[in-house]
Amino acid sequence: MSSPGDTETGRTESPDPASHATNIYDTEGAEGDWIDEEGDDDMDFEPTTEGSEDIEFFEATEDDEGDFHDAEDGLSGVEIEFSMDDGDSGTQDDDAGNETETSATPRSPAAATRAPIQVSRNQILQLLGHAGLRRIFANHGSAALRAVTTADDEEDDDDGLERGYGGLMGRRRRRRKGSRAKFPTIPSEEGQKLMDSGTFGSNEYYRDILKKRKPRLARRLMSRELGTDNGQSNRANELMSQGLIPSSKADTIIHYNSRCYSGQFSDDGNFFFSCAQDFKVRMYDTSNPYEWKYYKTVVYPYGQWTITDASLSPDNKYLAYSSIRSIVCLAPTDPGESGEPWLLDFSDMGGRGRRQVYGGYSHFGIWSIRFSGDGREIVAGTSDHSVYVYDIESRQSILKIPGHSDDVNAVCFGDASSPHILYSGSDDTLIKVWDRRSMGDSREAGVFMGHTEGLTYVDSKGDGRYVLSNGKDQMMKLWDLRKMMPTEKASELDPSRFTTGFDYRFMTYSEDDYHPHPHDCSLVTFRGHSVLKTLIRCHFSPPGSTNSRYVYSGSEDGSVYIYNMDATLAGKVDVNEATHHSRPRDPDLYTAAYEMDDRRARGEWKTCVRDASWHPNAPVIAATSWNGWGMSTGTCTIHSWNDGAEDDEAEPRMGTRVDQRLEYDKNLYDRSPARNGRTGGSYLRSRLRSNRVAAADDEDDEEGW
C-alpha cells in the first residue's frame, strides 16, 4: 500500500524506495531484530484459511523456483519493501480492494532490473506467518523471549534447534484451529505389545463368536469344572481374576472429619492404613477384605498442614509417616504399644552435611517416603529439591541427593529385593533414576523425560524395569528402564523450556494448551483422569488379584480410572456417585471447605479421589478421598466386584456408613436439614470442634496439597 501522498499514476511506475516505509532484516544485529524505519506496525494478523485464493502465491513453479527465499533458510541479502495508504485510493487493476505492493529485491545489480512482484495483503501475512519469520518476531523486542513452534513447524524443522512453548507471559500458545491432534493414539500399539507379551496379564484364547462378547464368569467356571478349557486351567484362572474389576457401588463408606490424603494395603493384604489432615493415621485389620476391623490410631505430634505420606515396613511391624517437616514419625503397629512415636530427623547427616535449623528442626518438608525392601532404610522426597536416604539403625541420613531443580513430590525403590536403584519425580517435570553403587560424581544414572508439567507420583512395578508416573499435564505414563535417556543427553536439555508452571491447585487444564514433549521417551500415555487440586496418585494393579493387568489412578472428578496397558479404559469406580450426600450438611464444615472463594462450590457435594489401593488377593479397591460438602471432609470407600448387582442379601448391607473406628453412627444417616445448628449434625459439629487442628502459617504449607 502507498502512502497518502501517492497518486494513482505514480503507482504504475517503479516504486521509489525513498518514498516508502522500509523494513530491513539486519542479519548482523543481535537476536535478528527487524529495523522499522517508520515505526509502522499497525497491520492486524489474519490467519490462513484453506479456501484462500492467495495460497496459489506460495505454490512453487519451475520458473520462480530459483527466486523464492525460504524464511527457514534465512533472509540474508533480502530487502522487503511495501507501502501503505489510507485506503481512499485504489490501484488500476485491483477491483477487490487489495492495495498492497511488495517487492522482494536481492541486493545485487542483476536483480535491480527485475520487475517487482505484486502481492496482496493476505499473501504478505501468510509469508510472515511462516515458521522462520514467526521465530524472528517471537524474539523481537526482547532477547529473553522464547521461540514458539507448532506441530506443523516441528514436523518440518530439520535444524535440530530446541524451542520452548513460552510466550510473553510464560504460557503455551494454543494450537491453531484445524491442526492435527497431538495426543498419543489410543489404543497404543506399544501397549498392545506389552499386553501380548504376557508381562501384563493374559489375553483371551476363546471368545463367543456368536454373541461377540467375552464369556461371563459363570461360563468360565463351568468350562474349568467340565475340563473344556483346552487344558489351560491356570490361564483360565488368570483370566477370571483379571476380569473381576470392582464396581462403583460401595460396600462400606468410612467417614472422617477431615480430608484423607492417602491409604494403602500392606503387601500381604492383612493391613490397611489411611492418613488424614487431622494428623492421625488409622490402621485396620483387613485379613478378611470384606470385613474390616479397627486396629489402632497414631498421631503426628508436630505436623504442618497435613500428613503427606506414610509407608509400612515389609514385616508390617512399623509405620513411618511424614508431614511438611523434616521429621518422620515411626510408630509400632502393635495395638498394645501406645507410646509416642520415634522421631527421625532427616536433616541429621551425622556431620556430613550442614544442618539448617529452624525452630529446632531443619526447615524443609517431606512429600513422599518409602521403606526399602529389607526394612532398614527410608527414602524421602523433600521440598528442598533433594532425595534423602535415612538409615534406621544409625538414626541419621546417610545420603542426600540434591538432584532436582524443584520439589521432589514422589520417590520409590526400583526393586523390592535391592535398595540400590531409586526413582524420584519432581515438579521440574523429570523422573530421575539413581544407582547408589555408581554415584561418585553425584549424577543420576538416567532420566525419564516426557511430562510437560510437574510430577505428582511415581510407582515401581517392583521388577526393576517398569515405572509408572502421574503428572499435572493430566497424563499418566509408563516407562521402561531400558529406554531411559542417558545423563549426557539429558544434561544438554533444559526441561523448563517445555513447561508452563501450570498451577494445578486453582486452575483448569485446557487440552488446547498441550504440546507434546519433543523428547518423550515413555512407552504408553494414559489419558482421561484429572490431576488437579492435589498430588493425585497412581499404581500398578497387583499380580495376585489382577494378574498385573491394569494401571489405575485417582482423579479430581471423583472416580478411580482403571486402564488397560494399551491406554484404553478398562473400568471406572465412581466414588462420587457411591458417596453422594452420604452425610448430612453441616454449616460448620464450610470453615474447612477447599474452595473458600467460591460460595456455590462450598455448598455442593464434591469428591476428589487422591489415592486408591487394590487388595493384593481379592477384587477389592479402597479409595481415599476428599469428600463431602465443599470437599471439607474425607472418606475411605471399599468397592468390591459384584457383577453389577445394586444390592445383596449379606450383612452388612452395601453402602453402610461408619465412622473412622468402623462404628455405626446414626448421625451419618440423619438427613434432616441442619440449619442454624438446631437440627441434625450436632454430634458431628461437636466432634469437629474437638478434632480441628489449625494449620501452621508457613510458606511450604500449600506446596503439596
N, C-alpha and C positions, 0 to 999 in steps of 0.2 A: 504494500500500500504506500502511496506517495504522501508527502507532507501536504498540509493545507494550501501551501502556496503553489503547488504544481498545477499546470494546465493540462487539459486533455491532449493537446497536440504534443506536448513535451513527453508524454508517457510512451509514445510510439517510437521515440528515439532511444539511442543507447543511454542508459541511466548514468548520471554523473555521481560517482561515489561521494563527492564532497557535499552533495545536496541531500544525502540520506543518512539516517542513523545506522551506524555500522557496529555489529557485534563481532569481535575478533577473539578467537580462542588462542590464548597465549600458552604455547606448549612449554615455555621456559618458566612460567610463573608457578608459584607454589600452589599445590593442590589442584592445578589445572583449572583455574577460575576463568570465567568469562569477563572481558572488559567491556562494560557498557558505556559507550562514549556519551550517549544522550540521556541515559537513565530511563529509557522507555521499557517498562516492564508491566504493561497493562493488558496483556493478552490473556484470556481465560483458556484453560485447558479443556479440550473436547475429546473424549475417548473415542477410539477407533471402533467402528461398527462393521459387522461382516458385510452389510449391504452397501457400504460406502463406495461411491464411484471412484474415489481417489486412490483406492487400493491399486488400480492399474498403474499408477505412477511408480510404484515400487517393484513392478514386475520387470525383471532384467531381460533385455533382449541382446542379440548379438551386436547390434550397432552401438549401444550405450554401455555395454558390459565393462569396457575399459575405463569409462568416465565416472563410474559410480564409486563413491568413497564410503566404505563401511565404517560406521561410528565405532565398531568394535576394534577396528584396526588403527584408530587414532585419527586426528584431524590436522596433522602436521602439514603446513603449507596450504591450508584451505581457508578461504575467507568467505563467510556467508553474509550477503548484503540483502536487506529488504527495506522497503519504505512503506509508510502508512499515511493515510489522510483521515479526515474526519467523517468519511462515509458519504459526503454530499455529492462528490463527483464520481463518475464511473469510467470504465475503460471502454474502448471502442468495440472490442469483440466479446465482452463479458456481459451477458444479459442476466446472469444468475446472481449478481451482486458480489462476486469474488473480486476483491480489489488488491490482491497481493502479488507482488512480483519478487522473485528471488533468483539470484544468480550465484551459482557456486563456481568461483573462478580460481583455478590453480594459479599460484604465484610463479608463472613462467611466461616469457614473451610469446611462445607458441600458442598459449591458451588465451592470451589477451584479446585475440580477434574472434574468439569463439562466441557465437550468439548466446545471449542469456536464456536460461531455462525458466519459463513462466509456469508457476505452480500456484495452487490455491492455498488458502489459509489452512484448511484441513490437512493438506499434504505436508505443510511445514510442521504442523503439530504432530502428525504421525511420525515424521522424521525425528523430531525432538523426543518422542516417546520411545525411540529405540533404546536398546539396552545400554549402549555405550554412552549416549548423551544423557540418559537418566542418571547414570553413575556420576557424570560430571556435575549435574545440577544438584545431586544429593550432597556433594561436598561443597557447593557454592556457599560462601559466606562464613564457613567455619571449618577449620581443619579437623575438628573433633567429631563432626557428624559422620555417622556410619553409612556405608553404601547399602543400597536396597536392591534386592533381586526378587523376582517372582519365579514361579515354577517354569514358565516358558523360557525365561532367561537362563535358568540353571541347566536346562536341557541343551542349550546351545553354547554354553560357556565352556571353552576349552583352554582358558588361560591359567587355570589352576588357582585363581585367587580365591581367598575365603571372604565371604561377605556376611555381615550380620543382618539383623532384622530390625534394628532400632531406627527410629526417626528422631524428630526434634524432641519429643517427649519420652523417648526410650521405649515406645510401644511398637509392636509389629504393625506393618501395613496390612490392611485387609486384602484378601485376594480379589482380583478383578472379577466381575460377574462374567460367568461363562467359562472360566478357566477350569482345567481338569481337576478332579478330586485328588487331594494329596494324601489321603489316608491309606494305610495298607489295606490290601484286598482281604475280603472275608468270603469264604473260608481261606485260611492261609495255607499255601502249598507246603511251606516248611513245617507248619504244624501238623498237616496231614501225614507227612513223612514220619514225624515223631509218633503219631498215633499208630501208624502201620508198623513201626519198629518193635512194638511190644514193651517199650520202656514206660509208656504211659497208658497202661491198661490193655485190654484185649478187644479185638474187633469181632463183629458179628460173623459167624460162619454159616448161619442159617437165617433165612428171612421168609416169612409167609408171603409168597409171591401173589397168591390170590387176593389176600387182604391188603397187600402192600404196606405192611407195618411190622414192627418188631414183635416177637412173641411176648405175651404177658408173663408175669412171674409164675402164675399157675401152670401155664403150658411148659415153662422151663422145668419146674419141679416135677411135673408128670413125666417129661422126657427123661429126666435124670433117674427117676424111680423105675421107669419101664426099661431103661437101658437103651433108649432110642436116640441117644445123643452122640452116636457115632464113636463111642468110647472116649469122649472128651469131657469127662465129668469135672475135672479140675477147671478146665476152661469154662464150662457151664457155670460153675460156682463163681468164678471171677466175673462173668458177665452178669450174673444175678446180683452180686454185691455192688458192682459199679453202677447198676441201674437203679438202685434204691436212693433216690435223691429226696431229702426231707422236704416236706410241704410247708406252705405258708401258715397253715393252721398251727397255733402254738399249743403244746401240751400244758406248759406251765409258764406263767408270767411272774417273774420275781421283780418286785418294785423296790426301788431305792429312792431315798430322799435327796439325792444329789446325782449329778451326771456320772455315768460309768464310762471309763476310758479304755479298759482292756479286760479280757477274760480268756483263759486258755485251759484246756485239758492237759493233764500230765501225759507223758509218753505212753504209759500203760493204761490210761483212761480211768484210773481209780480216783482221780483227784481233779478238782476244778477250783480256780480262784478268780475273783473279779475285783478290779480296782476302781474306786470311786473318788469323787472330788472332795469328799469329806475326810480324806487322808486315811481311809480304812481299806484293808484288804480282807474280803470274806472268803473263807475256804469251805468247800463242800466235798462230801464223800459221794463219788459217782461210780462206785464199783458196780452198782446197778444203774445204768444210764437212764432208766425210765423212772427211777425212784430215788431222787437225791435226798441227802441228809446234811443238815447244817453241821459244820465241823468246828470252825474257830474264826476269830477276828483278830487281826493285828493292826497296830496304828503306827503311822509315821509321825514322830513327835515334833519334828521341826520342818514341816512341809511348807512349800510355797506354791500356791495356786492349785495344784492337784498332785496326785500320784501319777507320774508319767509312764512308768512301765514296771513290770515285775517278771521274775524268772524263777522257775522251780528247779532245784537241784535234781540231777538224774536219779537219785535214790529217794526222791520225794520227802527228804527229811528237813530241808531248809528252803525258805522262800526269801529271795532278795527282791527289794522293791525300792524305787527311786522317786525323787521329786526334783524340782528345779533348784537343786542344791548339789554340792559336790559330795554329799554324804549318801551312801546306800545303806539301807537298813537290812539286816539279816536276822530273820526270826525262825525259830524251830516250828515245824508244823504239828508237833505233838500237842494235842489239846490239854495235856497235863502240865505243860510248861506255859506259864502265864507271865513271865518276867518281861522286862524291857528288851527290845531288840538290840543286837550289837550294831554299832555304828562304824561303817567302813568309810574312811576318808580317802577318796580317790586322788585328792591333791597331794597326799603324802607320798613323795617319791623316795623317801629314805635317804635324803641328802643328795640325790642325783639330779634334782631339779629345783628351781626356785619355787617357793610356796607363797603365793599371793593370798594374804589373809584378809578377810572381810567379815567382821562380826564373829571371829573365831574360826571361820572356815573359808576356804578359797571360794572366790565369787565366780562360779560358773555352774550352770545347770546340767543335769543329765537327762537326755531324752530317751535313751534306749539302753537296755542291759541284757546280757545273755550269759548263762552258765556254760562253761566248757563241758565237753563230753565226759571228762573224768571228774568233774565237780570241784576242781582245785582252783579254778580261775574264773573271773567275771570280766567280760569285755563291756565297755561303755562308750556310747557316743555322746558328745557334750556340746555345749553352746560356745566353747572357746575353739571350735573348729578342729577338735582333736579326737583321737581314739585312745582310750586308756585300757590297759590290761592290769587287773588287780589280782595279786596272789593272796588267797585267803589265809594260808598258813603263816606267812610272814607279816600279814596285816599291813600291806603297803602296795602301792602301784609299782610294777616292775617295768612298765613300758608306757611311754607316751608318744603318740604319732601325730604331730601337727600337720596332717596331710591334706587338709581341705581349706578352702577359702571362705566357707560359711558353716553354719550349724550342721553338725552330724546328727541327723534325725533317726538313723537306724543302723544297727550293727548286728552281725551274727557270725558264727563259726561256719566254715565251709563244710566240715565233716565232723560228725559226732565222735568219730574214733581218733581224731587228731586235733590238737589245739593250734596247729601251725598256720593254717590258712584262715584269714579274716576277710570279711566283706564290710564295707562302710558306705552308706548312702547319705548324701548331703544336699543342702539347699543350693549348692553350686552346680547341681544337675548331674553330678558324676557319681558312679559307683566304682570304688577302688578296691583292688584285690591286693592283700598284703600277705607276704610269705615271711614269717618271723625267722626262718632259717637263713634268709639272704637279705637282710636289711642293714648291711654295713653302711650304705650310702643313704639310708632313711627314705628310700624311694619305693613306690609301690611296684608290685610285680606286673600289673597291668591295669587297664581301665575299661569300664563299660560306658560307652558314650552313645546317647540316643534320645534321652529325655530332654525336652526343651524347657522344663520348669523343674523346681526342686523335688527331691525325693521325699516320700513320706514313710516308706517302709521297705525293708529288704528281707527276703526269706530264702533260706537254702533248702534244697531238696534233701540234703544230707548225704549225697553220693559223691561230693567233691567235684561236681560238674555243672549242675543246673542251678540257676539263681533266678528268683522272681522279685520284681520291684513294682511299687506303686508310685506314681508321680502326680504332681499338681497340674500337669498338662492333660489330666483326665485319662491317662493311659496306664495300663499295666503291661509290663514287658517281661519276656522270658529270654534268658541269656545262657550262653554256653561258655564255660571257662576256656575251652579250646579256641574260641573265636574272639577273645578279648583283644583290645587294642594295645599294642606294645607301648611301653612307657616312653620310648624315644619319640614316637609319633604323637602321642597324647601331649607331650610337653611342648610341642610346636603349635598346638591349638589353644585358642582362648575360649573356654566354654561360655563366657559372658556375652560373646558375640551372637549366640544362638538362643538367648533367653530374654525375657522382658521383666523378670522380677514380679510376675503376677501375684497379687495378694489374694490367696485362696480363701482367706477368712471372711472377707467382706464383699468380694467381687464375684460376678458370674463369669464363666469362661465361654467365649464365643468361638465356635468352630471356624468362623471366618478369619480369626486371628492366628490360626495354626499354620505353621510352615514345617515341613518335615526336616529333621536334622540331617544335614548332608553327610554326616559321619556315623550314622546309626549302624551299630553292629549287633543289634538284638536279633533273635530268631523269630519271635512272634509278638505281635502287639494286640492287646485285648482292649476293646472299647465298648462303652455302654454305661458303665457305672460313673458315679460323680464323686470326685475327690475335692470336696470343699469343706469349709468351716473348721476342720481339724485334721490331724495326721491319721488318715484312714489306712487301715492295714489290709494286707493280702497274704494268702498262704497257698501252699500245695495241699491237695487233699491227701489223706493218709493212705498208705498202701494196704492196711488191713481191711478197712471198711469200704474203700472205693477203688482199690487196685491202682492207686495213683493216677486215676483217670483225669482229674479236673484240677483247675486252679480257681480260687474264689476270692472275693473282696467285699468288704463293706461298702456302703455308699451313702452319700448325703441325702439321697431321696428316700431313705428308709428301707432299703432292701439289701439282701445279700445276693450278689451276682455270681453264678457258677458257670464257668466257661469250659468247653472242650479245648483240647490243645490246638485245634485249628481256628481258634478265636470265635467260634460260633457259641451261642448261648445255650447251655445245657439245661439250666433251670434257674429259678429265681425264688427266693424266700422273702415274701413281703412282710416285714416286721411291722411296718406302719399299719397295714390292714389288720394284722393279728392283734395289735395292742390299742387300736384307736378307741379313745375315750374309756380306757380301762381303769381309770381312777378319777375321782371327782375333781371338778375345777376348784381351785383354791386361790383367792386373791393374793395370799402371802407368797405364793410361788412366783409371782411376777417380779419380785425383787431379785430373783436369780435367773430371770429369762435371758436367753443368749442375745437376742436382738432387742436391746433396750430402746433403740431409736425408732423401732417400728412398732407402733401401738397395735396395729392389726395382727402382726405376727405374734405378739405376746399373748394374744387371745386365742390363738389357733393351736391345735394339737399337731405337733411336728415330731418327726423321728429322723435321727441321723445314726446309722449303724457304723460305729467306729471300729469294731473288731468282731471277729467271728471265729469259732473253733469247731472243727469237725471231729467227733469222737473217733478214736483210732480203731474201735472194734464194733461199732454199731452205727446204723444210719441216723445219726443224731447230730444236729448243729445247735450250738449255743451262741446266740447273737447278743453282743454287748452294745448298748446304745445310749445316746442322749435321747430321751423320750419323755413326752408329756406336753403340758400346756406351755408353749413357748420354749420347748426343749429345756425346761428348768430342772427336770428330774431325770432319772435313769431307769433302765430295765435290763434284765438278762432273760431272754426268752429261749425256751427249749423247744426245738422243732424236730420232729421225727418223721420217718417215712410212714405214710398211712394209706397209700394207694388212692389218694384223692378223697378219702372219707371226710365228711364235715364233722362227724362226731363218732364216739364209740361208746361201748357199754361198760368199759372198765372204769375203775376208780384210781386216782381222781379223774374227774371229767376233763375233757380238753378245754383249754382256756382258763384253768384255775389260776386265781390271783393270790399271791402270797407276798409277805414282806421279806426283808433280806435274811431273816432267820428261817425262812420257809414255813412260817406260821400263818394260819388263816387270819385275815384281818377284815372284819366286816365293813370297816370304813372304806376299803377299796371298792366295795360294791354299792356304797351309798351314792345314788345318782341324784339326790335332791339338790337343788341349786344352793350354792354356798355364797350367799350374798350378805355383805356386812358382817361376815364372820359369825352368823347366828344359826345357820343350819348346815349340817353336813361338813365333814372335813375338819372338825375342831381337833380331833385326835391327831391328824396329820400336822396341823399347824403347830401344836404344842411340841411335837417331835422335831419338826423343822427348826423351831426356835432353839431347842436344846442341842441340836446337832450342827447348826450352822456355824461355819468357821470362816472368819474374814480372811480373804486372800491378802498376802503381803503386797505392799506397793513397791514394786521393783521393776526395773527395765526389762527383765527377762521373763516376766510372768505371762506375757502374751505371745511369745515367740512360737511356742509349740502346742497351741490349743488343739 
